Amino acid sequence: MKEYGGMRAIGMSNRQLVKMIIAEAGTYGISGVILGCIIGLPMHWVIFLFTSFLAVREPAKQLQRMSIVENISVQ
């Protein structure tokens, strides 16, 4: 707010001030989307692989502990 007040004090019009705020908001929004995609997509992939591994781990261990006869007869 102090920055905006200072700019108004040196002669910036209300219209210029609104345009500057829109430009800043757009810059933050666009950079947030780009950074979110760059960081978020790889993080999503890692989390997906990790949870997929955990979802398979326990059933696989349970099948390994059972005998072949038990595996065949379980319905």
PDB file of N, CA, C, O and CB in Angstrom:
ATOM      1  N   MET A   1       0.825  -1.187   0.000  1.00  0.00           N
ATOM      2  CA  MET A   1       0.000   0.000   0.000  1.00  0.00           C
ATOM      3  C   MET A   1       0.872   1.256   0.000  1.00  0.00           C
ATOM      4  O   MET A   1       0.546   2.252  -0.645  1.00  0.00           O
ATOM      5  CB  MET A   1      -0.940  -0.005   1.207  1.00  0.00           C
ATOM      6  N   LYS A   2       1.990   1.191   0.736  1.00  0.00           N
ATOM      7  CA  LYS A   2       2.875   2.358   0.768  1.00  0.00           C
ATOM      8  C   LYS A   2       3.456   2.635  -0.617  1.00  0.00           C
ATOM      9  O   LYS A   2       3.595   3.789  -1.022  1.00  0.00           O
ATOM     10  CB  LYS A   2       4.011   2.146   1.788  1.00  0.00           C
ATOM     11  N   GLU A   3       3.796   1.560  -1.341  1.00  0.00           N
ATOM     12  CA  GLU A   3       4.334   1.743  -2.698  1.00  0.00           C
ATOM     13  C   GLU A   3       3.305   2.421  -3.593  1.00  0.00           C
ATOM     14  O   GLU A   3       3.629   3.348  -4.335  1.00  0.00           O
ATOM     15  CB  GLU A   3       4.753   0.386  -3.307  1.00  0.00           C
ATOM     16  N   TYR A   4       2.074   1.956  -3.516  1.00  0.00           N
ATOM     17  CA  TYR A   4       1.023   2.551  -4.342  1.00  0.00           C
ATOM     18  C   TYR A   4       0.781   4.002  -3.941  1.00  0.00           C
ATOM     19  O   TYR A   4       0.578   4.864  -4.796  1.00  0.00           O
ATOM     20  CB  TYR A   4      -0.280   1.742  -4.223  1.00  0.00           C
ATOM     21  N   GLY A   5       0.803   4.262  -2.651  1.00  0.00           N
ATOM     22  CA  GLY A   5       0.653   5.649  -2.187  1.00  0.00           C
ATOM     23  C   GLY A   5       1.777   6.533  -2.687  1.00  0.00           C
ATOM     24  O   GLY A   5       1.549   7.680  -3.071  1.00  0.00           O
ATOM     25  N   GLY A   6       2.993   6.002  -2.683  1.00  0.00           N
ATOM     26  CA  GLY A   6       4.141   6.758  -3.181  1.00  0.00           C
ATOM     27  C   GLY A   6       4.027   7.049  -4.662  1.00  0.00           C
ATOM     28  O   GLY A   6       4.381   8.137  -5.118  1.00  0.00           O
ATOM     29  N   MET A   7       3.539   6.088  -5.406  1.00  0.00           N
ATOM     30  CA  MET A   7       3.372   6.300  -6.843  1.00  0.00           C
ATOM     31  C   MET A   7       2.272   7.319  -7.126  1.00  0.00           C
ATOM     32  O   MET A   7       2.381   8.125  -8.050  1.00  0.00           O
ATOM     33  CB  MET A   7       3.054   4.976  -7.544  1.00  0.00           C
ATOM     34  N   ARG A   8       1.230   7.273  -6.334  1.00  0.00           N
ATOM     35  CA  ARG A   8       0.179   8.282  -6.496  1.00  0.00           C
ATOM     36  C   ARG A   8       0.723   9.667  -6.159  1.00  0.00           C
ATOM     37  O   ARG A   8       0.348  10.661  -6.781  1.00  0.00           O
ATOM     38  CB  ARG A   8      -1.041   7.952  -5.602  1.00  0.00           C
ATOM     39  N   ALA A   9       1.625   9.721  -5.155  1.00  0.00           N
ATOM     40  CA  ALA A   9       2.191  11.004  -4.735  1.00  0.00           C
ATOM     41  C   ALA A   9       3.080  11.618  -5.816  1.00  0.00           C
ATOM     42  O   ALA A   9       3.176  12.841  -5.912  1.00  0.00           O
ATOM     43  CB  ALA A   9       2.992  10.825  -3.450  1.00  0.00           C
ATOM     44  N   ILE A  10       3.729  10.785  -6.630  1.00  0.00           N
ATOM     45  CA  ILE A  10       4.596  11.338  -7.677  1.00  0.00           C
ATOM     46  C   ILE A  10       3.854  11.582  -8.991  1.00  0.00           C
ATOM     47  O   ILE A  10       4.458  11.989  -9.983  1.00  0.00           O
ATOM     48  CB  ILE A  10       5.764  10.403  -7.924  1.00  0.00           C
ATOM     49  N   GLY A  11       2.533  11.329  -8.992  1.00  0.00           N
ATOM     50  CA  GLY A  11       1.752  11.719 -10.153  1.00  0.00           C
ATOM     51  C   GLY A  11       1.108  10.605 -10.946  1.00  0.00           C
ATOM     52  O   GLY A  11       0.612  10.851 -12.046  1.00  0.00           O
ATOM     53  N   MET A  12       1.095   9.403 -10.435  1.00  0.00           N
ATOM     54  CA  MET A  12       0.456   8.311 -11.165  1.00  0.00           C
ATOM     55  C   MET A  12      -1.064   8.467 -11.069  1.00  0.00           C
ATOM     56  O   MET A  12      -1.605   8.717  -9.992  1.00  0.00           O
ATOM     57  CB  MET A  12       0.909   6.925 -10.607  1.00  0.00           C
ATOM     58  N   SER A  13      -1.733   8.318 -12.192  1.00  0.00           N
ATOM     59  CA  SER A  13      -3.198   8.456 -12.197  1.00  0.00           C
ATOM     60  C   SER A  13      -3.847   7.167 -11.688  1.00  0.00           C
ATOM     61  O   SER A  13      -3.197   6.126 -11.590  1.00  0.00           O
ATOM     62  CB  SER A  13      -3.716   8.795 -13.626  1.00  0.00           C
ATOM     63  N   ASN A  14      -5.137   7.257 -11.368  1.00  0.00           N
ATOM     64  CA  ASN A  14      -5.874   6.074 -10.905  1.00  0.00           C
ATOM     65  C   ASN A  14      -5.900   4.991 -11.977  1.00  0.00           C
ATOM     66  O   ASN A  14      -5.785   3.802 -11.678  1.00  0.00           O
ATOM     67  CB  ASN A  14      -7.309   6.454 -10.511  1.00  0.00           C
ATOM     68  N   ARG A  15      -6.051   5.414 -13.219  1.00  0.00           N
ATOM     69  CA  ARG A  15      -6.083   4.472 -14.320  1.00  0.00           C
ATOM     70  C   ARG A  15      -4.755   3.732 -14.457  1.00  0.00           C
ATOM     71  O   ARG A  15      -4.746   2.519 -14.666  1.00  0.00           O
ATOM     72  CB  ARG A  15      -6.419   5.190 -15.614  1.00  0.00           C
ATOM     73  N   GLN A  16      -3.644   4.438 -14.343  1.00  0.00           N
ATOM     74  CA  GLN A  16      -2.323   3.812 -14.413  1.00  0.00           C
ATOM     75  C   GLN A  16      -2.120   2.863 -13.236  1.00  0.00           C
ATOM     76  O   GLN A  16      -1.532   1.791 -13.378  1.00  0.00           O
ATOM     77  CB  GLN A  16      -1.214   4.885 -14.433  1.00  0.00           C
ATOM     78  N   LEU A  17      -2.612   3.271 -12.084  1.00  0.00           N
ATOM     79  CA  LEU A  17      -2.481   2.439 -10.895  1.00  0.00           C
ATOM     80  C   LEU A  17      -3.250   1.128 -11.066  1.00  0.00           C
ATOM     81  O   LEU A  17      -2.744   0.062 -10.714  1.00  0.00           O
ATOM     82  CB  LEU A  17      -2.984   3.195  -9.654  1.00  0.00           C
ATOM     83  N   VAL A  18      -4.466   1.203 -11.604  1.00  0.00           N
ATOM     84  CA  VAL A  18      -5.271   0.000 -11.832  1.00  0.00           C
ATOM     85  C   VAL A  18      -4.591  -0.900 -12.855  1.00  0.00           C
ATOM     86  O   VAL A  18      -4.551  -2.117 -12.673  1.00  0.00           O
ATOM     87  CB  VAL A  18      -6.693   0.373 -12.306  1.00  0.00           C
ATOM     88  N   LYS A  19      -4.056  -0.322 -13.927  1.00  0.00           N
ATOM     89  CA  LYS A  19      -3.351  -1.114 -14.938  1.00  0.00           C
ATOM     90  C   LYS A  19      -2.131  -1.813 -14.333  1.00  0.00           C
ATOM     91  O   LYS A  19      -1.844  -2.963 -14.665  1.00  0.00           O
ATOM     92  CB  LYS A  19      -2.919  -0.219 -16.115  1.00  0.00           C
ATOM     93  N   MET A  20      -1.425  -1.126 -13.456  1.00  0.00           N
ATOM     94  CA  MET A  20      -0.254  -1.710 -12.826  1.00  0.00           C
ATOM     95  C   MET A  20      -0.657  -2.875 -11.913  1.00  0.00           C
ATOM     96  O   MET A  20       0.015  -3.906 -11.894  1.00  0.00           O
ATOM     97  CB  MET A  20       0.511  -0.641 -12.029  1.00  0.00           C
ATOM     98  N   ILE A  21      -1.733  -2.718 -11.169  1.00  0.00           N
ATOM     99  CA  ILE A  21      -2.194  -3.789 -10.288  1.00  0.00           C
ATOM    100  C   ILE A  21      -2.650  -4.996 -11.115  1.00  0.00           C
ATOM    101  O   ILE A  21      -2.377  -6.137 -10.744  1.00  0.00           O
ATOM    102  CB  ILE A  21      -3.346  -3.288  -9.380  1.00  0.00           C
ATOM    103  N   ILE A  22      -3.333  -4.753 -12.216  1.00  0.00           N
ATOM    104  CA  ILE A  22      -3.749  -5.848 -13.110  1.00  0.00           C
ATOM    105  C   ILE A  22      -2.530  -6.561 -13.681  1.00  0.00           C
ATOM    106  O   ILE A  22      -2.510  -7.790 -13.754  1.00  0.00           O
ATOM    107  CB  ILE A  22      -4.638  -5.311 -14.259  1.00  0.00           C
ATOM    108  N   ALA A  23      -1.516  -5.805 -14.085  1.00  0.00           N
ATOM    109  CA  ALA A  23      -0.294  -6.401 -14.628  1.00  0.00           C
ATOM    110  C   ALA A  23       0.417  -7.250 -13.577  1.00  0.00           C
ATOM    111  O   ALA A  23       0.901  -8.340 -13.881  1.00  0.00           O
ATOM    112  CB  ALA A  23       0.649  -5.307 -15.146  1.00  0.00           C
ATOM    113  N   GLU A  24       0.480  -6.755 -12.348  1.00  0.00           N
ATOM    114  CA  GLU A  24       1.118  -7.535 -11.274  1.00  0.00           C
ATOM    115  C   GLU A  24       0.342  -8.803 -10.987  1.00  0.00           C
ATOM    116  O   GLU A  24       0.935  -9.872 -10.844  1.00  0.00           O
ATOM    117  CB  GLU A  24       1.237  -6.701  -9.996  1.00  0.00           C
ATOM    118  N   ALA A  25      -0.974  -8.701 -10.901  1.00  0.00           N
ATOM    119  CA  ALA A  25      -1.794  -9.880 -10.631  1.00  0.00           C
ATOM    120  C   ALA A  25      -1.658 -10.900 -11.759  1.00  0.00           C
ATOM    121  O   ALA A  25      -1.571 -12.102 -11.506  1.00  0.00           O
ATOM    122  CB  ALA A  25      -3.268  -9.481 -10.449  1.00  0.00           C
ATOM    123  N   GLY A  26      -1.641 -10.421 -12.997  1.00  0.00           N
ATOM    124  CA  GLY A  26      -1.462 -11.327 -14.136  1.00  0.00           C
ATOM    125  C   GLY A  26      -0.111 -12.016 -14.120  1.00  0.00           C
ATOM    126  O   GLY A  26       0.002 -13.206 -14.411  1.00  0.00           O
ATOM    127  N   THR A  27       0.912 -11.247 -13.775  1.00  0.00           N
ATOM    128  CA  THR A  27       2.259 -11.822 -13.698  1.00  0.00           C
ATOM    129  C   THR A  27       2.330 -12.898 -12.629  1.00  0.00           C
ATOM    130  O   THR A  27       2.877 -13.976 -12.863  1.00  0.00           O
ATOM    131  CB  THR A  27       3.296 -10.730 -13.412  1.00  0.00           C
ATOM    132  N   TYR A  28       1.775 -12.608 -11.445  1.00  0.00           N
ATOM    133  CA  TYR A  28       1.772 -13.611 -10.375  1.00  0.00           C
ATOM    134  C   TYR A  28       0.949 -14.827 -10.772  1.00  0.00           C
ATOM    135  O   TYR A  28       1.349 -15.959 -10.502  1.00  0.00           O
ATOM    136  CB  TYR A  28       1.226 -13.009  -9.072  1.00  0.00           C
ATOM    137  N   GLY A  29      -0.186 -14.609 -11.404  1.00  0.00           N
ATOM    138  CA  GLY A  29      -1.034 -15.728 -11.808  1.00  0.00           C
ATOM    139  C   GLY A  29      -0.383 -16.614 -12.850  1.00  0.00           C
ATOM    140  O   GLY A  29      -0.368 -17.836 -12.706  1.00  0.00           O
ATOM    141  N   ILE A  30       0.154 -16.012 -13.892  1.00  0.00           N
ATOM    142  CA  ILE A  30       0.786 -16.782 -14.967  1.00  0.00           C
ATOM    143  C   ILE A  30       2.035 -17.504 -14.473  1.00  0.00           C
ATOM    144  O   ILE A  30       2.250 -18.675 -14.789  1.00  0.00           O
ATOM    145  CB  ILE A  30       1.143 -15.864 -16.139  1.00  0.00           C
ATOM    146  N   SER A  31       2.857 -16.800 -13.697  1.00  0.00           N
ATOM    147  CA  SER A  31       4.064 -17.464 -13.178  1.00  0.00           C
ATOM    148  C   SER A  31       3.698 -18.580 -12.211  1.00  0.00           C
ATOM    149  O   SER A  31       4.394 -19.593 -12.148  1.00  0.00           O
ATOM    150  CB  SER A  31       4.985 -16.448 -12.480  1.00  0.00           C
ATOM    151  N   GLY A  32       2.614 -18.411 -11.455  1.00  0.00           N
ATOM    152  CA  GLY A  32       2.159 -19.477 -10.558  1.00  0.00           C
ATOM    153  C   GLY A  32       1.701 -20.708 -11.315  1.00  0.00           C
ATOM    154  O   GLY A  32       1.994 -21.835 -10.913  1.00  0.00           O
ATOM    155  N   VAL A  33       0.983 -20.497 -12.412  1.00  0.00           N
ATOM    156  CA  VAL A  33       0.525 -21.625 -13.227  1.00  0.00           C
ATOM    157  C   VAL A  33       1.717 -22.345 -13.850  1.00  0.00           C
ATOM    158  O   VAL A  33       1.780 -23.574 -13.829  1.00  0.00           O
ATOM    159  CB  VAL A  33      -0.447 -21.144 -14.329  1.00  0.00           C
ATOM    160  N   ILE A  34       2.648 -21.598 -14.396  1.00  0.00           N
ATOM    161  CA  ILE A  34       3.821 -22.211 -15.036  1.00  0.00           C
ATOM    162  C   ILE A  34       4.662 -22.966 -14.012  1.00  0.00           C
ATOM    163  O   ILE A  34       5.059 -24.107 -14.248  1.00  0.00           O
ATOM    164  CB  ILE A  34       4.678 -21.138 -15.737  1.00  0.00           C
ATOM    165  N   LEU A  35       4.929 -22.333 -12.885  1.00  0.00           N
ATOM    166  CA  LEU A  35       5.718 -22.992 -11.846  1.00  0.00           C
ATOM    167  C   LEU A  35       4.980 -24.197 -11.280  1.00  0.00           C
ATOM    168  O   LEU A  35       5.593 -25.222 -10.981  1.00  0.00           O
ATOM    169  CB  LEU A  35       6.052 -22.008 -10.725  1.00  0.00           C
ATOM    170  N   GLY A  36       3.664 -24.074 -11.134  1.00  0.00           N
ATOM    171  CA  GLY A  36       2.872 -25.201 -10.654  1.00  0.00           C
ATOM    172  C   GLY A  36       2.941 -26.393 -11.589  1.00  0.00           C
ATOM    173  O   GLY A  36       3.004 -27.536 -11.136  1.00  0.00           O
ATOM    174  N   CYS A  37       2.930 -26.135 -12.895  1.00  0.00           N
ATOM    175  CA  CYS A  37       3.037 -27.228 -13.863  1.00  0.00           C
ATOM    176  C   CYS A  37       4.436 -27.831 -13.850  1.00  0.00           C
ATOM    177  O   CYS A  37       4.590 -29.051 -13.904  1.00  0.00           O
ATOM    178  CB  CYS A  37       2.688 -26.734 -15.274  1.00  0.00           C
ATOM    179  N   ILE A  38       5.442 -26.989 -13.780  1.00  0.00           N
ATOM    180  CA  ILE A  38       6.819 -27.481 -13.799  1.00  0.00           C
ATOM    181  C   ILE A  38       7.119 -28.322 -12.563  1.00  0.00           C
ATOM    182  O   ILE A  38       7.768 -29.363 -12.664  1.00  0.00           O
ATOM    183  CB  ILE A  38       7.804 -26.311 -13.889  1.00  0.00           C
ATOM    184  N   ILE A  39       6.659 -27.888 -11.420  1.00  0.00           N
ATOM    185  CA  ILE A  39       6.931 -28.610 -10.172  1.00  0.00           C
ATOM    186  C   ILE A  39       5.838 -29.632  -9.870  1.00  0.00           C
ATOM    187  O   ILE A  39       6.129 -30.736  -9.409  1.00  0.00           O
ATOM    188  CB  ILE A  39       7.061 -27.626  -9.004  1.00  0.00           C
ATOM    189  N   GLY A  40       4.586 -29.270 -10.129  1.00  0.00           N
ATOM    190  CA  GLY A  40       3.457 -30.110  -9.741  1.00  0.00           C
ATOM    191  C   GLY A  40       3.326 -31.403 -10.518  1.00  0.00           C
ATOM    192  O   GLY A  40       3.018 -32.441  -9.931  1.00  0.00           O
ATOM    193  N   LEU A  41       3.549 -31.369 -11.813  1.00  0.00           N
ATOM    194  CA  LEU A  41       3.405 -32.588 -12.605  1.00  0.00           C
ATOM    195  C   LEU A  41       4.419 -33.666 -12.227  1.00  0.00           C
ATOM    196  O   LEU A  41       4.033 -34.822 -12.055  1.00  0.00           O
ATOM    197  CB  LEU A  41       3.540 -32.262 -14.072  1.00  0.00           C
ATOM    198  N   PRO A  42       5.711 -33.326 -12.090  1.00  0.00           N
ATOM    199  CA  PRO A  42       6.646 -34.362 -11.628  1.00  0.00           C
ATOM    200  C   PRO A  42       6.334 -34.855 -10.208  1.00  0.00           C
ATOM    201  O   PRO A  42       6.489 -36.040  -9.913  1.00  0.00           O
ATOM    202  CB  PRO A  42       8.070 -33.826 -11.675  1.00  0.00           C
ATOM    203  N   MET A  43       5.899 -33.954  -9.343  1.00  0.00           N
ATOM    204  CA  MET A  43       5.542 -34.387  -7.986  1.00  0.00           C
ATOM    205  C   MET A  43       4.343 -35.331  -8.025  1.00  0.00           C
ATOM    206  O   MET A  43       4.308 -36.316  -7.287  1.00  0.00           O
ATOM    207  CB  MET A  43       5.231 -33.166  -7.088  1.00  0.00           C
ATOM    208  N   HIS A  44       3.366 -35.042  -8.876  1.00  0.00           N
ATOM    209  CA  HIS A  44       2.207 -35.924  -9.023  1.00  0.00           C
ATOM    210  C   HIS A  44       2.654 -37.302  -9.485  1.00  0.00           C
ATOM    211  O   HIS A  44       2.164 -38.311  -8.977  1.00  0.00           O
ATOM    212  CB  HIS A  44       1.187 -35.330 -10.017  1.00  0.00           C
ATOM    213  N   TRP A  45       3.566 -37.360 -10.428  1.00  0.00           N
ATOM    214  CA  TRP A  45       4.045 -38.638 -10.943  1.00  0.00           C
ATOM    215  C   TRP A  45       4.735 -39.445  -9.845  1.00  0.00           C
ATOM    216  O   TRP A  45       4.512 -40.650  -9.728  1.00  0.00           O
ATOM    217  CB  TRP A  45       5.003 -38.413 -12.118  1.00  0.00           C
ATOM    218  N   VAL A  46       5.565 -38.793  -9.048  1.00  0.00           N
ATOM    219  CA  VAL A  46       6.271 -39.481  -7.959  1.00  0.00           C
ATOM    220  C   VAL A  46       5.275 -40.007  -6.927  1.00  0.00           C
ATOM    221  O   VAL A  46       5.388 -41.147  -6.477  1.00  0.00           O
ATOM    222  CB  VAL A  46       7.290 -38.530  -7.283  1.00  0.00           C
ATOM    223  N   ILE A  47       4.310 -39.185  -6.557  1.00  0.00           N
ATOM    224  CA  ILE A  47       3.307 -39.610  -5.574  1.00  0.00           C
ATOM    225  C   ILE A  47       2.470 -40.758  -6.137  1.00  0.00           C
ATOM    226  O   ILE A  47       2.144 -41.697  -5.411  1.00  0.00           O
ATOM    227  CB  ILE A  47       2.392 -38.422  -5.175  1.00  0.00           C
ATOM    228  N   PHE A  48       2.118 -40.693  -7.423  1.00  0.00           N
ATOM    229  CA  PHE A  48       1.359 -41.765  -8.063  1.00  0.00           C
ATOM    230  C   PHE A  48       2.129 -43.080  -8.021  1.00  0.00           C
ATOM    231  O   PHE A  48       1.568 -44.117  -7.669  1.00  0.00           O
ATOM    232  CB  PHE A  48       1.029 -41.395  -9.512  1.00  0.00           C
ATOM    233  N   LEU A  49       3.417 -43.042  -8.379  1.00  0.00           N
ATOM    234  CA  LEU A  49       4.228 -44.265  -8.352  1.00  0.00           C
ATOM    235  C   LEU A  49       4.340 -44.818  -6.940  1.00  0.00           C
ATOM    236  O   LEU A  49       4.233 -46.025  -6.722  1.00  0.00           O
ATOM    237  CB  LEU A  49       5.627 -43.995  -8.918  1.00  0.00           C
ATOM    238  N   PHE A  50       4.559 -43.907  -5.968  1.00  0.00           N
ATOM    239  CA  PHE A  50       4.714 -44.334  -4.570  1.00  0.00           C
ATOM    240  C   PHE A  50       3.447 -45.001  -4.048  1.00  0.00           C
ATOM    241  O   PHE A  50       3.520 -46.051  -3.409  1.00  0.00           O
ATOM    242  CB  PHE A  50       5.073 -43.135  -3.683  1.00  0.00           C
ATOM    243  N   THR A  51       2.294 -44.408  -4.312  1.00  0.00           N
ATOM    244  CA  THR A  51       1.045 -44.994  -3.816  1.00  0.00           C
ATOM    245  C   THR A  51       0.698 -46.279  -4.562  1.00  0.00           C
ATOM    246  O   THR A  51       0.134 -47.201  -3.972  1.00  0.00           O
ATOM    247  CB  THR A  51      -0.102 -43.989  -3.948  1.00  0.00           C
ATOM    248  N   SER A  52       1.025 -46.351  -5.843  1.00  0.00           N
ATOM    249  CA  SER A  52       0.794 -47.585  -6.596  1.00  0.00           C
ATOM    250  C   SER A  52       1.640 -48.720  -6.030  1.00  0.00           C
ATOM    251  O   SER A  52       1.169 -49.850  -5.904  1.00  0.00           O
ATOM    252  CB  SER A  52       1.112 -47.377  -8.091  1.00  0.00           C
ATOM    253  N   PHE A  53       2.873 -48.418  -5.694  1.00  0.00           N
ATOM    254  CA  PHE A  53       3.752 -49.421  -5.097  1.00  0.00           C
ATOM    255  C   PHE A  53       3.187 -49.899  -3.773  1.00  0.00           C
ATOM    256  O   PHE A  53       3.170 -51.101  -3.506  1.00  0.00           O
ATOM    257  CB  PHE A  53       5.165 -48.857  -4.898  1.00  0.00           C
ATOM    258  N   LEU A  54       2.724 -48.978  -2.941  1.00  0.00           N
ATOM    259  CA  LEU A  54       2.173 -49.362  -1.640  1.00  0.00           C
ATOM    260  C   LEU A  54       0.883 -50.162  -1.779  1.00  0.00           C
ATOM    261  O   LEU A  54       0.618 -51.046  -0.964  1.00  0.00           O
ATOM    262  CB  LEU A  54       1.921 -48.126  -0.793  1.00  0.00           C
ATOM    263  N   ALA A  55       0.085 -49.871  -2.788  1.00  0.00           N
ATOM    264  CA  ALA A  55      -1.177 -50.591  -2.984  1.00  0.00           C
ATOM    265  C   ALA A  55      -0.945 -52.046  -3.391  1.00  0.00           C
ATOM    266  O   ALA A  55      -1.780 -52.906  -3.111  1.00  0.00           O
ATOM    267  CB  ALA A  55      -2.023 -49.889  -4.041  1.00  0.00           C
ATOM    268  N   VAL A  56       0.168 -52.323  -4.041  1.00  0.00           N
ATOM    269  CA  VAL A  56       0.459 -53.680  -4.511  1.00  0.00           C
ATOM    270  C   VAL A  56       1.264 -54.470  -3.477  1.00  0.00           C
ATOM    271  O   VAL A  56       1.214 -55.699  -3.467  1.00  0.00           O
ATOM    272  CB  VAL A  56       1.223 -53.627  -5.840  1.00  0.00           C
ATOM    273  N   ARG A  57       1.977 -53.802  -2.639  1.00  0.00           N
ATOM    274  CA  ARG A  57       2.934 -54.441  -1.727  1.00  0.00           C
ATOM    275  C   ARG A  57       2.291 -55.451  -0.781  1.00  0.00           C
ATOM    276  O   ARG A  57       2.744 -56.594  -0.721  1.00  0.00           O
ATOM    277  CB  ARG A  57       3.641 -53.390  -0.917  1.00  0.00           C
ATOM    278  N   GLU A  58       1.262 -55.073  -0.047  1.00  0.00           N
ATOM    279  CA  GLU A  58       0.650 -55.967   0.938  1.00  0.00           C
ATOM    280  C   GLU A  58      -0.030 -57.176   0.303  1.00  0.00           C
ATOM    281  O   GLU A  58       0.187 -58.297   0.761  1.00  0.00           O
ATOM    282  CB  GLU A  58      -0.356 -55.205   1.764  1.00  0.00           C
ATOM    283  N   PRO A  59      -0.848 -56.989  -0.742  1.00  0.00           N
ATOM    284  CA  PRO A  59      -1.431 -58.191  -1.354  1.00  0.00           C
ATOM    285  C   PRO A  59      -0.370 -59.156  -1.903  1.00  0.00           C
ATOM    286  O   PRO A  59      -0.535 -60.373  -1.822  1.00  0.00           O
ATOM    287  CB  PRO A  59      -2.376 -57.786  -2.476  1.00  0.00           C
ATOM    288  N   ALA A  60       0.701 -58.616  -2.452  1.00  0.00           N
ATOM    289  CA  ALA A  60       1.771 -59.482  -2.968  1.00  0.00           C
ATOM    290  C   ALA A  60       2.434 -60.255  -1.836  1.00  0.00           C
ATOM    291  O   ALA A  60       2.714 -61.445  -1.981  1.00  0.00           O
ATOM    292  CB  ALA A  60       2.825 -58.651  -3.727  1.00  0.00           C
ATOM    293  N   LYS A  61       2.687 -59.595  -0.712  1.00  0.00           N
ATOM    294  CA  LYS A  61       3.283 -60.294   0.434  1.00  0.00           C
ATOM    295  C   LYS A  61       2.352 -61.385   0.950  1.00  0.00           C
ATOM    296  O   LYS A  61       2.795 -62.477   1.306  1.00  0.00           O
ATOM    297  CB  LYS A  61       3.607 -59.300   1.562  1.00  0.00           C
ATOM    298  N   GLN A  62       1.056 -61.075   0.987  1.00  0.00           N
ATOM    299  CA  GLN A  62       0.086 -62.050   1.472  1.00  0.00           C
ATOM    300  C   GLN A  62       0.044 -63.274   0.561  1.00  0.00           C
ATOM    301  O   GLN A  62      -0.035 -64.403   1.046  1.00  0.00           O
ATOM    302  CB  GLN A  62      -1.306 -61.415   1.572  1.00  0.00           C
ATOM    303  N   LEU A  63       0.095 -63.064  -0.748  1.00  0.00           N
ATOM    304  CA  LEU A  63       0.107 -64.191  -1.683  1.00  0.00           C
ATOM    305  C   LEU A  63       1.385 -65.014  -1.553  1.00  0.00           C
ATOM    306  O   LEU A  63       1.350 -66.235  -1.703  1.00  0.00           O
ATOM    307  CB  LEU A  63      -0.043 -63.689  -3.118  1.00  0.00           C
ATOM    308  N   GLN A  64       2.503 -64.364  -1.278  1.00  0.00           N
ATOM    309  CA  GLN A  64       3.766 -65.085  -1.136  1.00  0.00           C
ATOM    310  C   GLN A  64       3.766 -65.963   0.112  1.00  0.00           C
ATOM    311  O   GLN A  64       4.370 -67.035   0.118  1.00  0.00           O
ATOM    312  CB  GLN A  64       4.935 -64.102  -1.084  1.00  0.00           C
ATOM    313  N   ARG A  65       3.089 -65.511   1.171  1.00  0.00           N
ATOM    314  CA  ARG A  65       3.045 -66.291   2.410  1.00  0.00           C
ATOM    315  C   ARG A  65       2.131 -67.513   2.288  1.00  0.00           C
ATOM    316  O   ARG A  65       2.306 -68.485   3.024  1.00  0.00           O
ATOM    317  CB  ARG A  65       2.574 -65.410   3.564  1.00  0.00           C
ATOM    318  N   MET A  66       1.172 -67.480   1.379  1.00  0.00           N
ATOM    319  CA  MET A  66       0.231 -68.589   1.222  1.00  0.00           C
ATOM    320  C   MET A  66       0.860 -69.700   0.378  1.00  0.00           C
ATOM    321  O   MET A  66       1.733 -69.460  -0.455  1.00  0.00           O
ATOM    322  CB  MET A  66      -1.088 -68.098   0.573  1.00  0.00           C
ATOM    323  N   SER A  67       0.396 -70.893   0.618  1.00  0.00           N
ATOM    324  CA  SER A  67       0.871 -72.006  -0.213  1.00  0.00           C
ATOM    325  C   SER A  67       0.135 -71.967  -1.544  1.00  0.00           C
ATOM    326  O   SER A  67      -0.852 -71.249  -1.704  1.00  0.00           O
ATOM    327  CB  SER A  67       0.655 -73.384   0.502  1.00  0.00           C
ATOM    328  N   ILE A  68       0.629 -72.748  -2.492  1.00  0.00           N
ATOM    329  CA  ILE A  68       0.019 -72.777  -3.818  1.00  0.00           C
ATOM    330  C   ILE A  68      -1.409 -73.308  -3.741  1.00  0.00           C
ATOM    331  O   ILE A  68      -2.299 -72.812  -4.432  1.00  0.00           O
ATOM    332  CB  ILE A  68       0.857 -73.637  -4.779  1.00  0.00           C
ATOM    333  N   VAL A  69      -1.626 -74.314  -2.902  1.00  0.00           N
ATOM    334  CA  VAL A  69      -2.952 -74.905  -2.764  1.00  0.00           C
ATOM    335  C   VAL A  69      -3.918 -73.854  -2.228  1.00  0.00           C
ATOM    336  O   VAL A  69      -5.049 -73.751  -2.702  1.00  0.00           O
ATOM    337  CB  VAL A  69      -2.913 -76.145  -1.830  1.00  0.00           C
ATOM    338  N   GLU A  70      -3.479 -73.076  -1.247  1.00  0.00           N
ATOM    339  CA  GLU A  70      -4.345 -72.029  -0.688  1.00  0.00           C
ATOM    340  C   GLU A  70      -4.641 -70.962  -1.747  1.00  0.00           C
ATOM    341  O   GLU A  70      -5.763 -70.460  -1.827  1.00  0.00           O
ATOM    342  CB  GLU A  70      -3.685 -71.381   0.559  1.00  0.00           C
ATOM    343  N   ASN A  71      -3.650 -70.622  -2.545  1.00  0.00           N
ATOM    344  CA  ASN A  71      -3.851 -69.620  -3.601  1.00  0.00           C
ATOM    345  C   ASN A  71      -4.894 -70.092  -4.620  1.00  0.00           C
ATOM    346  O   ASN A  71      -5.723 -69.302  -5.073  1.00  0.00           O
ATOM    347  CB  ASN A  71      -2.514 -69.319  -4.313  1.00  0.00           C
ATOM    348  N   ILE A  72      -4.854 -71.359  -4.974  1.00  0.00           N
ATOM    349  CA  ILE A  72      -5.781 -71.875  -5.986  1.00  0.00           C
ATOM    350  C   ILE A  72      -7.196 -71.990  -5.431  1.00  0.00           C
ATOM    351  O   ILE A  72      -8.164 -71.691  -6.132  1.00  0.00           O
ATOM    352  CB  ILE A  72      -5.308 -73.241  -6.496  1.00  0.00           C
ATOM    353  N   SER A  73      -7.323 -72.423  -4.169  1.00  0.00           N
ATOM    354  CA  SER A  73      -8.649 -72.667  -3.609  1.00  0.00           C
ATOM    355  C   SER A  73      -9.355 -71.400  -3.121  1.00  0.00           C
ATOM    356  O   SER A  73     -10.563 -71.438  -2.889  1.00  0.00           O
ATOM    357  CB  SER A  73      -8.537 -73.638  -2.476  1.00  0.00           C
ATOM    358  N   VAL A  74      -8.653 -70.296  -2.959  1.00  0.00           N
ATOM    359  CA  VAL A  74      -9.276 -69.036  -2.505  1.00  0.00           C
ATOM    360  C   VAL A  74     -10.109 -68.468  -3.631  1.00  0.00           C
ATOM    361  O   VAL A  74      -9.648 -68.374  -4.768  1.00  0.00           O
ATOM    362  CB  VAL A  74      -8.203 -67.998  -2.043  1.00  0.00           C
ATOM    363  N   GLN A  75     -11.333 -68.090  -3.317  1.00  0.00           N
ATOM    364  CA  GLN A  75     -12.189 -67.539  -4.346  1.00  0.00           C
ATOM    365  C   GLN A  75     -12.517 -66.115  -4.071  1.00  0.00           C
ATOM    366  O   GLN A  75     -13.239 -65.487  -4.847  1.00  0.00           O
ATOM    367  CB  GLN A  75     -13.440 -68.330  -4.472  1.00  0.00           C
TER     368      GLN A  75
END
